Amino acid sequence: MKKLIARRPIQYMGRTYKCGEAVPTENSQMVEAWLRANSATWTDTDMECFVSAVIQEAARRSKVNGLAAEAIRTMGVAIEDDAGEFVGVSSLTDQLRTLFVPGSLPGTSGEGETGQGREAATQSTGRLDAEDLEKWKKADLEKLAEAMDVDISKARTNAERAAILAAAEVQSSADPPDDTGGGQ
């Protein structure tokens, strides 16, 4: 008996069908949409096609995750500790925050303080990209606005919030990140 199997999570009628689960086939328009988007596939009792699709999706995601990790590393952000373990969400968040919103961490002013024998950082000003900010979640835009000390309370949409944030100047360190990887 043929079944329509989810190749990736599908949310339908208030339920999320996980990868590998059979999805309902009563709505022919939805079935066609899932098949066009490669979100689901028809399979017999043999799971060969489905297993192949899952492996392809896992390989694609692995490649995307690897590219994203490499991009973050090139920004000077440590993703792994010395043991090769993930540094954690809070550490990663703090590192990214210092890159994009200097002075947002407790105990920092963002004005190039010297600390631990380093010279004062050179500051540069710029603006955020409204088009990129529009893609952010409302809660993330509100956190960014709070960190930047910008009032976005009158904005009704993410586009308005993004425009307000993009209009505000931001300061960032113009110095390259300190490479303390131990290699020469």
C-alpha positions as CSV (number, residue, x, y, z in Angstrom):
1,M,0.0,0.0,0.0
2,K,1.4,3.4,-1.0
3,K,1.8,6.0,1.7
4,L,2.8,9.7,1.5
5,I,5.8,10.0,3.8
6,A,7.2,13.3,5.1
7,R,10.7,14.0,3.9
8,R,11.0,17.0,6.3
9,P,8.7,18.2,9.1
10,I,5.3,19.2,7.8
11,Q,2.8,21.2,9.8
12,Y,-0.8,20.5,8.7
13,M,-4.1,20.9,10.5
14,G,-2.6,21.8,13.8
15,R,-0.1,18.9,13.9
16,T,3.5,18.5,12.9
17,Y,4.3,15.4,11.0
18,K,8.0,14.4,11.6
19,C,10.4,13.2,8.9
20,G,9.4,9.6,8.1
21,E,5.8,9.8,9.3
22,A,2.8,9.2,7.0
23,V,0.9,12.4,6.2
24,P,-2.8,12.7,5.4
25,T,-3.8,12.5,1.7
26,E,-7.4,13.7,1.8
27,N,-6.5,17.1,0.5
28,S,-5.2,16.7,-3.1
29,Q,-4.0,20.3,-3.3
30,M,-1.8,19.9,-0.2
31,V,-0.5,16.5,-1.5
32,E,0.5,18.2,-4.8
33,A,2.1,21.1,-3.0
34,W,4.1,18.7,-0.7
35,L,5.3,16.7,-3.7
36,R,6.3,19.8,-5.7
37,A,8.2,21.1,-2.7
38,N,9.9,17.7,-2.1
39,S,8.5,17.8,1.4
40,A,6.9,14.4,1.0
41,T,7.3,11.4,-1.2
42,W,5.1,8.4,-2.2
43,T,6.5,5.1,-1.0
44,D,5.5,1.5,-1.0
45,T,6.1,-0.8,1.9
46,D,9.8,-0.8,1.0
47,M,11.5,2.3,2.4
48,E,14.4,2.5,0.0
49,C,13.2,5.7,-1.7
50,F,12.4,7.3,1.7
51,V,15.7,6.3,3.2
52,S,17.5,7.8,0.2
53,A,15.5,11.1,0.6
54,V,16.3,11.3,4.3
55,I,20.0,10.7,3.6
56,Q,20.0,13.4,0.9
57,E,18.3,15.9,3.2
58,A,20.8,15.1,6.0
59,A,23.7,15.7,3.7
60,R,22.3,19.0,2.5
61,R,21.7,20.2,6.0
62,S,25.2,19.1,7.1
63,K,26.7,21.1,4.2
64,V,24.6,24.2,5.1
65,N,25.5,23.9,8.8
66,G,29.2,23.5,7.9
67,L,29.1,26.6,5.7
68,A,27.4,28.6,8.4
69,A,29.9,27.4,11.0
70,E,32.8,28.4,8.8
71,A,31.3,31.8,8.2
72,I,30.9,32.4,11.9
73,R,34.5,31.2,12.5
74,T,35.8,33.7,9.9
75,M,34.2,36.5,12.0
76,G,36.5,35.5,14.9
77,V,33.8,33.8,16.9
78,A,34.7,30.6,18.8
79,I,32.2,27.9,18.2
80,E,34.1,25.1,20.0
81,D,36.1,25.0,23.1
82,D,39.6,23.5,23.4
83,A,38.0,20.0,23.7
84,G,36.1,20.4,20.5
85,E,32.7,20.8,22.3
86,F,30.1,23.5,21.4
87,V,30.8,26.5,23.5
88,G,27.1,26.9,24.3
89,V,24.3,29.3,23.3
90,S,25.1,31.9,25.9
91,S,28.8,32.1,25.0
92,L,28.0,32.2,21.3
93,T,25.4,34.9,21.9
94,D,27.8,37.0,23.9
95,Q,30.5,36.7,21.3
96,L,28.1,37.8,18.5
97,R,26.7,40.6,20.6
98,T,30.1,42.0,21.1
99,L,30.7,41.9,17.4
100,F,27.5,43.7,16.4
101,V,26.4,45.7,19.4
102,P,29.5,46.8,21.4
103,G,28.7,47.8,25.0
104,S,25.7,45.5,25.3
105,L,27.4,43.1,27.6
106,P,27.3,43.8,31.4
107,G,30.4,45.7,32.5
108,T,31.3,47.1,29.1
109,S,30.6,50.6,27.8
110,G,31.6,50.0,24.1
111,E,33.9,53.0,24.2
112,G,37.1,51.1,23.7
113,E,38.0,50.4,27.3
114,T,41.3,48.8,27.8
115,G,41.4,45.5,29.6
116,Q,43.7,42.5,30.1
117,G,46.7,44.4,28.6
118,R,45.0,45.1,25.2
119,E,45.0,48.5,23.6
120,A,41.8,50.5,23.2
121,A,39.8,49.3,20.3
122,T,39.3,51.6,17.3
123,Q,35.6,52.3,16.9
124,S,33.8,52.7,13.6
125,T,30.2,53.7,13.0
126,G,27.8,52.3,10.5
127,R,24.2,51.3,10.0
128,L,22.4,47.9,9.9
129,D,20.7,46.6,6.8
130,A,16.9,47.1,7.0
131,E,16.3,44.3,4.4
132,D,18.2,41.8,6.6
133,L,16.5,43.0,9.8
134,E,13.0,42.5,8.3
135,K,13.7,38.8,8.3
136,W,14.3,38.7,12.1
137,K,11.7,37.7,14.6
138,K,9.8,40.5,16.4
139,A,11.3,39.4,19.8
140,D,14.9,39.5,18.4
141,L,14.3,43.0,16.9
142,E,13.0,44.2,20.3
143,K,16.1,42.8,22.0
144,L,18.3,44.5,19.5
145,A,16.5,47.8,19.9
146,E,16.9,47.5,23.7
147,A,20.6,46.8,23.3
148,M,20.9,49.8,20.9
149,D,18.8,52.0,23.2
150,V,16.4,52.7,20.3
151,D,12.6,53.1,20.7
152,I,10.6,50.9,18.3
153,S,7.4,50.9,20.4
154,K,5.4,52.8,17.8
155,A,6.3,50.4,15.0
156,R,3.5,48.0,14.0
157,T,5.4,45.7,11.6
158,N,8.8,44.2,11.3
159,A,9.4,46.3,8.2
160,E,8.8,49.5,10.4
161,R,11.0,48.1,13.2
162,A,13.7,47.3,10.8
163,A,13.6,50.7,9.2
164,I,13.9,52.4,12.6
165,L,16.8,50.2,13.6
166,A,18.5,50.7,10.3
167,A,18.3,54.5,10.7
168,A,20.2,54.3,14.0
169,E,24.0,54.5,14.0
170,V,25.8,51.5,15.5
171,Q,29.4,51.4,16.6
172,S,31.7,48.4,16.2
173,S,35.3,47.7,16.8
174,A,37.4,48.2,13.7
175,D,40.2,46.0,15.1
176,P,40.5,42.5,13.8
177,P,39.7,39.8,16.3
178,D,42.6,38.6,18.5
179,D,43.8,35.2,17.1
180,T,44.9,33.2,20.1
181,G,44.6,29.8,18.4
182,G,48.2,29.0,19.2
183,G,49.3,28.5,15.6
184,Q,51.7,30.6,13.6
